[in-house]
């Protein structure tokens, strides 16, 4: 480009070329937020940055995120930018459920200026079935959202059996998304190879739910883009990477996700940088791992001419790295400007007025039915998120506490004995659950009432009966605080439940998914205790 | 998919899985034109086809074609389907120049029912500059074409220096194509690595003009999708494949093209099947070669959920092959139906009324200025398509014949001595040239006049002065005949020019490009004899 003076020239880089799959020495010109030059010359520039001895790679892309694990879409930025993730494809679920399509659209407008590249995935149905779901998720309400340029497709379709059964509404919704040239994210946990055929035929483009090497192979071979997950709940890359190191599959249609990690996992490990680190530790070639975190998701979303590589014309999002093993960037740029240096962001984040976006949710806590006078179901925890039914009882066994899912308007409550979650828990209340109602757990009625009262008072939150509480005023799920406050809140919550006997890794996911009607075992739902496999209610509320 | 009875089940296949990069045994279900099942089971089907011992691969995709080398878009089908190419991205150039935007749009409608998958690329400017070009190619006229669903992007941008120089009109046109989510095909013949940076920055997505291994590396590393060419004019895969066999580049962004081969090259070698054969002969892994001809172009054009692989939901376009070396399919299916068996198409091709599509072009041949009374330029042929200027002469040297490019409306003529093309050629006339005027060549004025008369009489064609002629009534470029007639015509033309001393490979490209203002050397243009490098006219007409 004759006569162009660049804003910046990055000199003496070892460049990760994700197109050719090579490491190449060179200089990088940047002007107007885009790369202008990559090669041996030194085009003129206002500022020269010498990076001798360092690697320069395209910044990471997270193709599948949930920006609501206590942190919110603003505070999450503090957690993830320092590790080099500058593009995130976010699930809309709780924002949509809280604020409706118009409110969610206003939120997209309000977040447009954030110093990160967010794209959104819009749910075609909710995660937990509820009365009124069909009206809330009517296609006429979703279509204007799906058409927006910030929306890259539909979010994880957790009810995959509908696709396999060729449900007309589900297939029509998928066809609509494809007609816009956008992607349909799947969620085919537990689907057999035979059923995955039907899911692929129905148009699901990607899945992040493989938990074994074989499940990676199954999805990839059926043409489904396969996202290897290393989340705080399911840190599976050591297993999943065997598909690459042992079976030598082509990885061009493989991506990486951390699938909504808890705040501490981000603070301690990172975001997509953590998934990269685990891949390389598992024996994956570093360039191939970087492709999975850059050009592969860019190509999947049809954005390869904009993102995912260091080449002229692309947006200048990059990381500068001391090595290709730890993936801890010394500097992160987005559109050619510094956004993080040495693990800290270098910019102020804007304040967002979440209340004006209708994100505050009210909870009633009167008349919690804490007296058990007849047999109610027992739900026994087997892992962070998996339960089994264990009969009906009127009296609790030693490892049981009472669980109540109470309507936020006070009209109904679903109850069960919760076994092996936290046997010595006196009282905990949480609006942080997929049903978005008031979940109360404990063995001490007074402590349970105090916890519920605290959550109701702050319009959402997580509270113990001993006075400790975290307000979650954004959709009952998120703090309106800095990222570091989210990390601290999670640590204190974990300390509290661990003292009460919680034996698993991730209390946030245990609380979130207790009401989730697509995970195995029995679940507390607005209609009662559900046996997921049979689809039958074990007991109405 | 419960309760589905397939139309066909292909049993006992060795399947080329382009997603995982593996050969896998399995059965393939097809219903409603799409794959429904791939795997070990045998879902019910109306017809079972056992292919034990044979390979099944996705059918080939040609990302860059010119359907006008004597054959037309209908007769080309006869030539290419038997070899397994079922999807072709075609250049619109001569149809657009002949019939204008409305006529071209009507042609797309008329060709909609053909038993092949044509997608079109629309030129943003012509190949040879001419008066009125800016009006003919006004963006307002191109936009409705670019928006059509059969149009996948813009066709090869031969004037790449405009992009490098950041010409505002060129960049705006490219941005418009990208805004539609479509692709910008490039043509960066001879561009240095430094200038390629500017071409990439300007938004050119792909290029097929690498003629050395290094040029492949240059393009690929700069983020340009790189199309390896093996055409009748430039059969370069033995050289280009060295980028793969020696440098081990990642091939995910590499495709294959035969870039408009002459009819005989198709009849004798094939189409994309020929490019595959040459790749594998050059040492490329067969699965990787097949990816370059299937999933890579499908991904490039954003069609990977529809085309390019054998997986549920994709259109059932496939080839059944005895080996992965010769790539001669025993059976070709498109959307699950047989379209060719053992090298012959199995269906009737429709008749298209080209005249009603305004594809007939008239030529005047009165007053051909065949007397040379003052010095005119000498153009010396160095290869099929490359010339150099060799001074000015009034009298021809021994290897010279007279060349006249005469306006089809008789208003002007450009003249030169043509050296080392066919010294003993008495007379040849051809409407087959990029200027779409009347090109007359020879040493015998009477023979030249007779040839010109024959071309004018048939509204386009190629004729010798001895009475032999091929009518080209479609835009002056294409026969309205079966593919076999095109092969015969080319053979006879070659025999005629070879007898007159033609020393090169491909007379069709020599005729086509003599007027092409982007190829090196000097060119006959409507404005006079042009020195391409300097952009100066050596002599006005």
Interface residues (C-beta under 8 A of the other chain):
Chain A: X1 X2 X17 X19 X20 X21 X22 X24 X34 X35 X36 X37 X38 X39 X41 X164 X165 X166 X178 X181 X193 X194 X197 X198 X200 X201 X202 X203 X205 X217 X220 X221 X222 X223 X224 X248 X249 X250 X252 X253 X291 X299 X302 X305 X309 X311 X312 X313 X314
Chain B: X1 X2 X17 X19 X20 X21 X22 X24 X34 X35 X36 X37 X38 X39 X41 X164 X165 X166 X178 X181 X193 X194 X197 X198 X200 X201 X202 X203 X205 X217 X220 X221 X222 X223 X224 X248 X249 X250 X252 X253 X291 X299 X302 X305 X309 X311 X312 X313 X314
